């Protein structure tokens, strides 16, 4: 990560322990996106509450959550 400066980093699957997200946050200042294995609004909200800056989902019903 030190040689490349991506716009964001996507972690797959998004259903990971909170400490994994914390480790990435300590290692980079890039936004972290969670992707994969999210099927419900609860899954998305949990991923965001655990520290992801955003999520990527393929289920259209989850695209415009606020």
C-alpha angles and dihedrals in degrees: 000000000000095000097044128054107202119184089238141349121235117207118203126235102024090208097087133131114276091243090065091059091046091053092053091047089055092049099049144022092214120113113263120224123195118213136175137035095042113130105155141044087249090058091052094047090048092052091051092045089052090059110273113141091214143341138232116217135170096207106100091208088067098049101091105037116145 
